[in-house]
């Protein structure tokens, strides 16, 4: 324990060494902290060497250490804390726009126990895509003007790296993660001097309350309690420390270009005044039902954004989140809830509860949200002219969607599930297998095939034996169109199988010899991979970029296709008997 305490106190010592221009004003406080830390170290040494001292003596000693530490602000940026009278004036000056003022910005990386591996791995990308660019050369982007003017070196905001752990200080895994990241920080010299300080923060959420579980999303009102509580506590910590802005960067945000932090800071400068600066959803998962999605969700800025802690609208929004934390409103992710507030006030659209199956614990009935339109309307009337919720260029949000390099080329930061490579026609030969029962349905799919950009080397149509030929023959005398299709498919001789002529893609017509559900096994596929569908589907206009893993040729790891799936625990499966039966059979087999 004493070794752990020393490690924490060594961090506190580092906090007292300020590179800020106004650090002189705090030299006496910093010296007091340093000397007090030395005294505490001495006490710890004596406690270690002594044997058999009484319990109450140990308790009094620990109490004294904690009291002194709290009184002197150990573990805090003492030069940022506006608690004493000397600091208040300097703190106010930093929040003004006076010449020479360099605002302090916190780049916050939140994590929970489940995020440890992803967070640590994400820092590996910082070596290839460095946070700060070289001011003596141009950024390696063809056009960076959309981000705004670069800061001069003596005007650039002072940025601290803040690692926020959702749990408590006694959590060994959380502590080890914080220590590992600090070692990285020190080894990389704050990633090339880009960051001024390393700051650790523990949100102190109880394990039973630190929940982020998508599986019961439709029924459990606490499914997102962990991230919601951590955001509220992060905001209060950052604001109380006097930071002007908070850049939220979760573990699944991936940097892609050098100078990504500089570009983000330039957008902060360009877009003032603002309350929230970030990105809307950029993926394609909503394309087929976008018109059904609530306006507040379409317009919502993802939580990985820049928050202006000096803007009164943001303060009002966080105050409202804090008031709602013990209500059914807390079942809504904080970023979506903030969008609902602004949409309700600016457009007069009532907030809709997104989870229709959830029961309100307070009433035992389906959830109906209380209207707060009058309050939110007042916010809009006061701040709407500023357009305080703004979109940025420095980040693209793909949420839980995978993405390809060409979709995010040149984007500084990308929030998304995973980056994959497109299929290479020279490496990945793919056959499309179509299960068909009625000739006209398969024809609708095939006749547009040549007009689409697709990756298929060959198409195999599995049909009911002689079904097509008989159907066409019955109608060919009365319908010229059917006769034409008949001749295209089978030629003039009326053969019931073989290749389909007239299309650039090779198409084979195969009379199945087994039930149609066996097409998965019986289709005569000659390529390494195949996709299977049925004639009730269509080929999308552009599906040329199927996703594959990158693989590793040197290690003999092949590139493999990425296959989408629906988790069996989700309502989309649980509510359908057929899906449950499929899962049951699958588990019996595997």
N, C-alpha and C positions, 0 to 999 in steps of 0.2 A: 504493500500500500504506500509506503513512504517513497518508493522509487517512482510509482505512478504519480504521486503528488509532486515530486520534484520535476517530472516531465511536464506537468501542467504549469508549474510555476516558471519553468524555463520559457514556456510560451509567453507567459505573462511578462517576463523580462523583455522579451523581444518586442512586445507591444509598446513598451515605454520608449523605444528608440524610434523617433519620428523623423522622416525625411521631409515632412511638410514644412513650408516656409514659416508657419506660425508656431513651430515646435518650441521656440524659446520661451513662450508664455507658459509652457508646462514643464520646464526643466526641473523646477523645484519639486513638482508633484512626481515626475518620473524618477528623480533621485530618491524621494521618499519611498516610492514603490520598490525600487531596486534594493535599497538598504533593508527594507522590511522583509523582502523576499529572502535576503541573505540571513536575516535573523531567524526566519521560519525554517530555512534549510538547516541552521545550526540546531534548532529545537528538534527537528526530525532526526538529525544525527544522534543526539543524546537519547532520544526515545528508542532508537535502534540498538544502541550500545547497552542500555540499561536492561536488567533482568529482574523480574519480580516486583516492579513498581505497581502500586495499587490501582485498581480499576478507576476509582474516582479521580486519581491524579492524571491518568491518561485522558479521561473524559474532559477534565478542566483544560488540559493542554490543547486538545483538539478544538474545544470551544473557543479558546483564545486565538488559535490560528485562524479559524474561520471568521471570527469577529474582526480581526485585524485585516484579513484579506478583503472582506466585504467593505470595510470602512475605507480602504485605500483603493478599491476598484480593481483588485487583482483579477486578471483574466479578461479585462476590458481594454478597449482603445481609450485610455484615460484622456487623451487629447481630443477625443470626439464627444465625450460625455459633458453635456451642458449643465451639469448639476450645480457647480459652484458659480459664484458671482463673476469670477475672473473669466470663466469660459463663456458665459452668456453673451457678452458683447461680441466676442470673436465668432461664436456660433451664428449669431444673427448676421454678421458681416459675410460669412461664407454662403449664407442662403440668399444674399442679395446679388445684384448684377454689377457690382462695382468692378472697376478695372483691376486686373490682376487676380481676381477671384478664380480659384481652381476648385470646382465642385468635387465632392467625393462620391464615388459610385461603387456600389457593391455588386459584384457578379456572384449570385447565389446559386449554389449547386445543391439542391435538396436530395436526400436519399433516406430510404428506410432499409431495414435488414434485407428485404427481398431485392433491393437494388444494388447491393454491394458489388457484385461481380460486374454488372453492366457499367456502373460508375467508374470503377477502377480501369476497366478496359477502354472507356471513352477518353481517358486522359492520354492514352497512347497516341491518339490522333493529333494531339496538340504538338507533337514533335514534327509531324509532316505538314500540318496546317497551323502555323504559329498564331497566337492571339494578336500580336502586334506586327505591323508592317514596318519597313524601313523608310523613315521620312526623307532620306536622301535619294531614294529611287522611287519610281512609280510602282504602284501596286500591280500585281500580275493579273489585272483585269483589263479587258479592252475598253470598258466604259464604266467608270465608277462615279460619274457625276450625279447619278440618281440618288446617291447616298448623302450628298451634301459636301460642303467644304471640309477639308481635313483641318484638324487642330494644329496650330503651331506647337512646338515642343514645350514652350513655357506656358501654354494655355490648356494643354490636354488635361482632362479630369484625372484625378488620382483614383486609381481603381484598386480595390481590395478583393481578394478571393475569399468568399465566405462559404464554408462547407457546413450545411445544415443537416444534422441527424435528427430524425423524427423522435427517437427514443430518449432514454435517460443516460446520465453519465456512468451509471453502474453497468451498462450493457457492454460486455467485453468486445463483441464483434463491432459495435459502433465505434468504440474507443480505438480499436486496432485499425479500423478503416480511416479514421481521422488522422491517426499517427502515420499511416502509410502515405496518405496524400500529402501531409506536411513534409515527409521525407522527399517525395517527388518535387514539391514546391522548392525546397532548399536545394536539391540536386540540380534543378533546372534554373536556379537563380530567379525564381518567380517567373519562369518562362521568359527568360531573356530580359528581365527587368520590367516586364509589362505590368506586373502587379506590385503594389507597394507593400501590402501586408497579407499574411495568412490569418484568417479568423475562423475559429470553430464555434458552432452554436448548437446547442441541444434543445430541441423543442420540448422535451420532457413529456411526451404523450405516453400514457400507460399502454402496455402491449395489447390489452384487451380492447382498447379504443383505437389503436393504430391499424385501421382496417382499410384495405383497398382491394376489393374482391369483385370482379365482374360477373362471376357466376350467378350470385343471387341478386343481380342488379334490378330485377323486376319486383322483388319482394322484400329485400332487406333495406330499410331506410338508412342504415349505417354503412353501406357498402363503400362509400367514398369519404368516410369520416377522417381517415388519416391524412390524405392530401389537403382536405379543407382546413383542418386544424393546423397543420404545418404551415400553410400559406398565411393564415391569420397571424400566427406567432412569428413567422419570418418577417412579415411586414412591420409588426410592432417593434421587433428587435432592430431592424434596419432604420426605421424612422427615429426611434429613441437614440440611436447612435449618431444621428445627424447626417446620414447619407442623403444626398439629393435624389438619387435614382437607385432602383433595384432591378438588375437584369436577371431574370429567372431563366435558368438553363438546366433542365432536368437531364438525367443520365442518358436518355435516348436522343439527345440533340447532338448532331454530328457536324463539326466544322469541316469546310471543304477548301478554303483558300487562305493564304497568308493574310494577316491583317484583319481577320473577321471582327475582332473586338474594336479596332479602329473604325471600321465601317459602321458598326452599331453606334458608336459614340457620335459619329458624324450625323447619323440620322436623328439622334437625340437633339443635337444642336439645331438641325434644320427644321424639326417639327415642333419646337417650342411655340406656344404652350400646349402641353398635352397631359392627360392623366394616364392613359395606357397606349402603348405603341407596340404593335405586333402583327400577327398574320392570321388570316382566315384559313379555312380548310382548302387545300389545293389538290387533294386526291380525286379519284374518279369513282369512289364507292357509292356516292350519292347520285350519280348521273341518271339512273333509271327512275328515280323517285324524288328528284330535287324539288318538284312543285309541291310535294306533300310535307316537306320539312318546315318546321316553324321558322319564322323570320329571325327570331333571336338566336337560333342555332346556326342558320346560314351566315349571319352577320357576326357571330361571336368571335372574339380574339382569343386564340389559344393561350393557355396559362404560361407558356414559354414566351415571355414578352418583357418589355421594359416598363416599369412602373415609376411614375414621377411622384415621389413621396411628399413633395412640397405642394402638390395640387390639391385644393380643397375637395374636388369631386371624388378623388380616390379615397380620401379620408372618410367621406360620407359613405361611400360604398363599403369600405371595410368595417366601419361602424355598424352598418346594416347587417353584414355577414356575421358579426359578433353577436348581434341581437338575435339572429336566427339560428345560432348554432345548436340550440336545444329544441328546435322545432323541425317539422317535416321539410322545411326549406333546405335543411342541411343534407338532404338526400340528393340534391342537385350539385354537381361539381361547381366549385367557386367561380371559375371563369365563365361558365355558361350562366350561372346565376347573375353575375355582374352584367352580362349581355342582356339578360331579361330585364334587369332594372332600367338599363338605358333604353331598350326598345319600348318598354312600357311607357317611359316618360317622353321619349322623342316621337314615337309613332302612334301612341295610344293603343297598342296591342296588348291585351292582358296576358300575363305569364301563364303558360300552360304546363301542367305537371307532366313530365315526360314518361313516367312509368305507370301505365294504366292498371297493372295488376297489383300495385302496392296498396296496402291498407294503412290508413293513418292511425298510429297507435293511440292518439288522443281521442279519436271518435269511433274507431272500429269500422269505419266506412271507407270507400274509395276516396283518394285525396282530392280535395278542391282547395286550391291556393287562395289565400286571402288577397284581396286587391289592395295594392299600395300605390295606385296610379297618381293620387294627389301629391304624395311625397315625391315620387320620381318625376312628375311633371314640373314641380318647382325646381328640381335639379336642372332639368333641361332648359327651363326659362332663364336660369342663372348662368349656365355654362355652355349651352348649346351652340352659341355663335362661334365659340372657339374650336368646334369639332374636336372635343377632347379625347375621343376614342379613334385612333388613327391606324391605318395599315402601313406597314414598313416593307422595305426591300431586303433588309439584311437577313431575313429568315423566311423559309417556306415551311408550312405546316401540312404534313401528310398524316398526322395522328397515328392511328394503328395500321396505316396502309403501307405496304411495301412500295418502293419506287426504283426507277432506273436512272443511270447517270445522265442521260440526255434530258430527263425531266427537270433536273436541278443544276444543270451546267452553269458554273459561275456564281451560284448562290452561296453566300458566305456561310450560313448555318441552315441545317435541315433538321426538322423534327419529324421523325418517322420510325416505322417499325424496323425496316431493314433495307439496305442498298444492295441490289443484285444486278447482274449483267443480262443483256438481252440475248436471245438465242442466236447462235451463229449457224446459218444454213449449211456451212461447210462441215460443222462439227455435229450438229443436232438434226438428224433426219426424223421427221415426225409424220405419222399417218393419222388422218381423221377417219374414225369408224362411225358410221351412222346406222343406228337401228331404225328400221322403217317397217311400217305396216300398210300404209296407203301411199300409192305412187305420187299423188299430187302434192303431198306434203314434202316429200324428199325433193321433188322437182323445184319447189319454191326455194329450197335451200341451195340447190346446185346451180340454178340459173343465175344467181348473183355472185357465185364464187369468183368468177373472173374479174368482177368489178371491185373486189375487196383485196386489201393487202394482208395476206395471211402467210403462215409459216409452213403450210402442209406440203409435203413432197407428193403425197398420194391420198386419195379419198377412197374408202371401201364402204359401199352401201350393202348392208346385210338386209335381205328382204325375205318375205314369206315365199316359199317355193311356188313358182309359176304365178304368183299373185299379180304381179305387175302386168305381165304379158296378157293374161286373160282379161284383166280389167280394161286394158287399152284396146284389145281386139274387139271387145263388146261395144266400145264407144267410137271406134275409128271411122266407121261408115257414116255416122251422123255428125261427128265433130272433127272438123279439119285440124283444130289445134291439137287434139289428142293424137291424131294421126301423125302430126309433125313430131311431137314428143316421142312417139313410138319409134319413128324412124331414126331420130337422133340417138335414142338410148340403145336400140338393138340392131340398127341397120334394117335393110329391106327384107332380110330373110327371116326376121321374127325370132332370132335366137334368144333364149331366155336368160343367158348369162354372158359375161365377158366384159370388155372395156366399153366405157361410154365415150363416144367420139364428139368432137366439136368444142371441147374445152381445153385450155392450155394445161390445166392440172390433170394428171392421170387419175381417172375414176374407174374403179372396178365394181361391177354389179355381181353380188354373190348370193346364190340361193342357199339359205341356211338349211342345214340338215338336223338341227336341234332346236329346242324352244328358244324364243327370242332373248330370254334372260341369260342364255349361254353365249350370246355374241361376245361378251367380254373375254371368253376363253376360246371361242371357235373362229373369230375373225382372222383371216389369213394375212397377218401383218408381217411385213418383211423388213421394216425399219426398227431401229433400236427402241424408239418410243412411239406411243400412240395416245391419242385422246379419243374418248368415246362420248357420243351424245345420241340423241334421237331426232327424228324428223319434225318434232314439235319445236325445235330450236332453230335459230338463225346464226349465220356467221357474222360477227360484228364487222363494221366497215374497216377497222384497223386493229388487227390483233397480231401484228407482225412481231411485237416485242414480248414474247413470253419470257418469264423470268427464270434464270438459271443461277446456281451458285458459281462463284468464280473458280473453285477448284485450285489445285496446285500441281502443275505438271512435274516439277522437280521432286515432289514427294509421292507422286503417283496417285494423287487424289483427283478423281474425275469431276468434271462439272456436271451437276445434276439439276433436274427441273425442280422448281418451287411449286408445290401443289397447295391450292387453297382448300380449307376445310372448315366445317362448323363444329366447335367442341360439343360433345354429346351432352354435357351438363347444361347447356343453354336452353332457354325456353323454346327456341326454334326447333329443337329436337324433342325435348321433353313433352311438348304438347301434341305430338303426332305419334300415333301407335306404330305406324310403319317404321319410323326412325328408331323408336325404342326396340322394335323387333330386330332391326338391322344391327344395332349395337349389341344386343344380346347374342345374336348369332356370331358376330365378329369376335366377341370375347370368348365364345366357345371354341372358335377355330384357333385364335392366336393366344 
